[in-house]
């Protein structure tokens, strides 16, 4: 099912750039959201490089693969530390 775009729809996702924002911090927050939804680490790495996921893809193109992997690794490492598990 495909619905027509309605600019007044409060649930319609809209990507927007925040001038002066910290792209690394934004990437960490996005990665934490996907992690908290139960996405496996290797799958999250794949979707950062997928243009379908606009916000993640911007991070991937601006920071590069190594930076994205570092952010994702840190986010998942933080989870292990919070749970009292060793990474």
C-alpha positions as CSV (number, residue, x, y, z in Angstrom):
1,X,0.0,0.0,0.0
2,X,1.3,3.4,-0.9
3,X,-0.3,6.6,0.4
4,X,0.0,10.0,-1.1
5,X,2.3,12.5,0.6
6,X,0.4,14.8,2.9
7,X,2.5,17.8,4.2
8,X,0.2,18.0,7.2
9,X,0.7,14.4,8.3
10,X,2.4,14.5,11.7
11,X,3.8,11.0,11.3
12,X,5.4,11.7,7.9
13,X,9.2,11.4,8.3
14,X,11.1,14.5,7.1
15,X,14.9,14.8,7.0
16,X,16.3,18.1,7.8
17,X,19.7,19.5,8.3
18,X,20.5,21.3,11.5
19,X,23.0,24.1,10.7
20,X,26.0,23.9,13.0
21,X,25.0,20.5,14.3
22,X,27.7,18.0,15.3
23,X,27.4,15.2,12.7
24,X,29.3,12.7,14.9
25,X,26.9,13.3,17.8
26,X,24.0,12.9,15.4
27,X,25.4,9.7,14.1
28,X,25.8,8.3,17.6
29,X,22.2,9.1,18.5
30,X,20.9,7.5,15.3
31,X,23.1,4.4,15.9
32,X,21.8,4.2,19.5
33,X,18.2,4.3,18.3
34,X,18.7,1.4,15.9
35,X,20.7,-0.5,18.5
36,X,18.0,0.0,21.0
37,X,15.4,-1.3,18.5
38,X,17.4,-4.6,18.4
39,X,19.3,-4.1,15.1
40,X,22.5,-6.3,14.9
41,X,25.7,-4.4,14.7
42,X,26.6,-5.8,11.2
43,X,23.2,-4.9,9.8
44,X,23.5,-1.3,11.1
45,X,26.9,-1.0,9.3
46,X,25.1,-2.0,6.1
47,X,22.3,0.5,6.3
48,X,24.7,3.4,6.9
49,X,25.9,2.8,3.3
50,X,22.4,2.5,1.8
51,X,21.1,5.7,0.2
52,X,17.5,4.7,1.2
53,X,18.4,5.7,4.8
54,X,19.1,9.4,4.1
55,X,20.3,10.6,7.5
56,X,22.6,7.6,7.9
57,X,23.9,7.9,4.4
58,X,24.8,11.5,4.8
59,X,27.0,10.5,7.7
60,X,28.5,7.7,5.6
61,X,29.4,10.0,2.7
62,X,30.7,12.8,4.8
63,X,32.7,10.9,7.4
64,X,33.6,7.7,5.5
65,X,33.5,4.0,6.3
66,X,36.2,4.0,9.1
67,X,34.5,6.8,11.1
68,X,31.1,5.1,10.7
69,X,32.5,1.8,11.9
70,X,34.2,3.5,14.9
71,X,30.9,5.2,15.9
72,X,28.9,2.0,15.6
73,X,31.6,0.0,17.6
74,X,31.6,2.6,20.3
75,X,27.8,2.6,20.6
76,X,27.6,-1.2,20.9
77,X,30.6,-1.2,23.3
78,X,28.8,1.3,25.5
79,X,25.8,-1.0,25.7
80,X,28.0,-3.9,26.8
81,X,29.5,-1.7,29.5
82,X,26.1,-0.6,30.7
83,X,24.9,-4.2,31.0
84,X,28.0,-5.2,32.9
85,X,29.2,-7.4,30.1
86,X,32.7,-7.5,28.7
87,X,33.0,-6.6,25.0
